[in-house]
Amino acid sequence: MKVLVVDDEPLILQGLVKIVKEGAPAHTEVISGNNAYEALDLMKSFMPDVTVTDLNMPEKNGFELIEEAKRDELCQRFIILTGYDDFEFARKALRAGVVDYLLKPINKDEISVLLHRIAGELPCEADSDYCRHTAKLLGYIETNFTQDLSLDMLADYMNMHPNYISSLFKKETGATFIHYLNELRINEAKKLLAEHRQIPVNMIGSKVGYENRHYFNKVFKKYTGVTPGQYREG
């Protein structure tokens, strides 16, 4: 399991990392970030299974970190650390979809129970069900990547929790669902642009799953370095 710990106070961060390492399941990899911006950058390569984050941080707080990380599919599970203990805060935490929130000072046994529970929810690569689920999931995406797909839709199709789907996907492909889907679509768009020069660019985008021409251009350029029109001309 991979755990990212985030807090803007160095001494507190050091103590949190120690507590997490002592309470986490065996072979858990733990890294730390000093603020939300650093955490988001670390997530892109580390791809944590769970992020343990302080709420009150300068410039970007814990809720904003969660919102951005979930939007970009960098992490789906979060444990919030806070000094607040009131109903409104609890309701906001639940709306943000956090696994749980813990009051400071952190209880080592409490976070240990949480981390072991999360580890039990992650797919096990030695499990034959894991292999079967992976083959079914990737097969469905490769057949339907031109359709409107989302993690929630895949979860419904697989009859599984979106968090499980996200974890399974990252472990198998090394990429987020969105990145994998975009690569499939852009590779198909490149083939269509080269082989069917009579088809307008906006129709190419629609054929591979992008109804919005401007968004198609933006994603295509991000993955290839040029616009669809420039790619066709080259």
LUMLUMMAR-119832 format. One line per 10 residues: their letters; for each residue x negated, y, z of C-alpha. Coordinates in steps of 0.1 Angstrom, whole numbers, plus 5000, padded with zeros to 4 digits. Last residue first. Example, Ala and Ser with C-alpha at 12.3 -4.5 7.8 and 13.67 -1.06 7.14 Angstrom:
2
sa	4863 4989 5071  4877 4955 5078
end
This chain:
234
geryqgptvg	4975 5171 4588  5007 5185 4575  5028 5160 4595  5009 5166 4627  5012 5204 4622  5050 5200 4619  5052 5177 4649  5032 5203 4670  4996 5196 4678  4976 5185 4709
tykkfvknfy	4990 5149 4707  5007 5142 4740  5014 5178 4751  5022 5188 4715  5048 5161 4712  5063 5170 4746  5067 5207 4737  5080 5200 4701  5106 5175 4715  5117 5200 4741
hrneygvksg	5122 5227 4714  5141 5202 4693  5166 5192 4720  5181 5158 4713  5149 5140 4721  5154 5102 4719  5133 5089 4691  5158 5096 4663  5167 5130 4677  5130 5141 4675
imnvpiqrhe	5127 5129 4639  5160 5148 4631  5144 5180 4644  5113 5174 4622  5133 5171 4590  5133 5136 4572  5117 5138 4538  5082 5129 4551  5094 5095 4561  5062 5074 4567
allkkaenir	5040 5100 4585  5066 5117 4606  5083 5084 4613  5051 5069 4626  5042 5099 4647  5077 5099 4662  5074 5062 4672  5041 5070 4690  5059 5101 4706  5088 5080 4719
lenlyhifta	5067 5052 4734  5044 5077 4750  5073 5097 4764  5088 5065 4780  5055 5056 4796  5049 5091 4810  5085 5093 4823  5083 5059 4840  5050 5068 4857  5018 5052 4846
gtekkflssi	4996 5024 4858  5017 5000 4837  5025 4971 4861  5019 4988 4895  5036 5020 4884  5066 5003 4871  5071 4981 4901  5069 5011 4924  5095 5031 4903  5119 5001 4900
ynphmnmyda	5117 4994 4937  5124 5031 4945  5153 5031 4921  5170 5002 4941  5179 4971 4921  5208 4959 4899  5184 4957 4869  5208 4977 4847  5218 5000 4876  5181 5006 4885
lmdlsldqtf	5174 5013 4849  5201 5039 4848  5188 5055 4880  5153 5056 4867  5165 5074 4836  5172 5066 4799  5191 5085 4772  5185 5062 4742  5154 5061 4719  5136 5040 4744
nteiygllka	5162 5012 4742  5143 4981 4730  5110 4991 4745  5128 5001 4777  5147 4968 4779  5116 4947 4774  5097 4966 4800  5124 4960 4826  5130 4923 4818  5092 4915 4817
thrcydsdae	5087 4934 4850  5116 4917 4867  5104 4883 4857  5068 4890 4869  5081 4904 4902  5104 4875 4907  5074 4852 4904  5059 4869 4934  5022 4873 4934  5025 4909 4924
cplegairhl	5045 4917 4955  5070 4946 4949  5072 4972 4977  5101 4971 5002  5081 4952 5028  5054 4979 5027  5081 5004 5035  5091 4985 5067  5055 4982 5077  5051 5019 5073
lvsiedknip	5082 5028 5094  5072 5004 5122  5037 5019 5124  5052 5054 5124  5072 5046 5155  5043 5027 5172  5019 5057 5168  5044 5083 5181  5037 5116 5164  5036 5147 5185
kllydvvgar	5055 5159 5167  5090 5147 5156  5093 5122 5129  5115 5124 5098  5126 5094 5078  5126 5078 5043  5132 5113 5028  5160 5117 5003  5160 5155 5002  5197 5154 5013
lakrafefdd	5186 5133 5044  5160 5159 5053  5186 5187 5050  5210 5169 5073  5182 5163 5098  5173 5200 5097  5209 5210 5102  5213 5186 5131  5184 5198 5152  5150 5186 5163
ygtliifrqc	5123 5208 5147  5086 5201 5154  5081 5184 5121  5066 5155 5103  5084 5143 5071  5081 5108 5058  5084 5106 5020  5091 5079 4994  5095 5085 4957  5060 5097 4946
ledrkaeeil	5045 5112 4915  5078 5110 4895  5075 5146 4882  5108 5156 4898  5101 5135 4928  5068 5153 4934  5083 5187 4928  5112 5182 4953  5090 5166 4979  5065 5193 4979
efgnkepmnl	5092 5219 4981  5107 5202 5011  5072 5200 5027  5065 5237 5023  5047 5256 4994  5029 5289 5000  5018 5281 5036  5028 5247 5052  5056 5240 5076  5070 5205 5068
dtvtvdpmfs	5040 5182 5075  5038 5153 5051  5035 5115 5051  5036 5104 5015  5046 5069 5005  5037 5045 4977  5010 5070 4966  5001 5075 4929  4964 5082 4935  4957 5099 4902
kmldlaeyan	4986 5123 4898  4993 5122 4936  4960 5140 4943  4971 5171 4924  5004 5172 4941  4987 5168 4975  4962 5196 4967  4991 5219 4959  5011 5209 4990  4982 5215 5014
ngsivethap	4952 5200 5031  4955 5165 5014  4946 5131 5028  4939 5095 5017  4950 5062 5031  4946 5028 5014  4965 5000 5033  4946 4967 5034  4963 4956 5066  4996 4972 5074
agekvikvlg	4996 5008 5087  4994 5017 5124  4957 5023 5128  4953 5040 5095  4983 5062 5101  4971 5072 5135  4936 5081 5122  4950 5100 5092  4973 5119 5116  4943 5129 5138
qlilpeddvv	4923 5142 5109  4953 5161 5096  4958 5177 5131  4922 5188 5131  4923 5202 5096  4956 5221 5099  4974 5223 5065  4989 5188 5067  4994 5160 5041  4989 5123 5045
lvkm	4990 5101 5013  4996 5064 5017  4989 5036 4993  5000 5000 5000
end
